[in-house]
Amino acid sequence: MATVRFQETLRRLAMIDEGFVENEAQLGMGPFTASVLEPKTAALLQIGASVAIGSPAVCLEWSTGRALAAGATEDEIAGVLLAIAPVTGLSRIVAAAPEVAAALGYDVAAAMEDLDVP
């Protein structure tokens, strides 16, 4: 059975198919190349912006992966959440933290279950 165009479009958008998005929506999804910012700095800013606007988990995972690929450390990525908290508010940070953690391979929910809290 052939996939209907809208189904293919939605599937490719949901998985952030960079080539598809670049070709179909004319959005540049490649690495940031402005000469004034280093790629790592730009990728960390993209995480902050994604958290600030309440992006879905797949976008947080994608931007976190890009930051790691650009040379950011896990501590720097977590530091972005702390840095933007005064501007975005705690609720955005709390909502994003488990998703960013998952992108880093850390299961926050499991870690919280392991805590011995009275």
Buried (B, 14 or more C-beta within 10 A) or exposed (E): EEEEEEEEBEEBBEEBBBEBBEEEEEEEBEEBEEEEEEBBBBBBBBBBBBBBEEBEBBBBBBBBBBBBEBEBEBEBBBEBBEEBBEEBEEEBBEBBBBBBBBBBEBEBEEEEEEEEEE
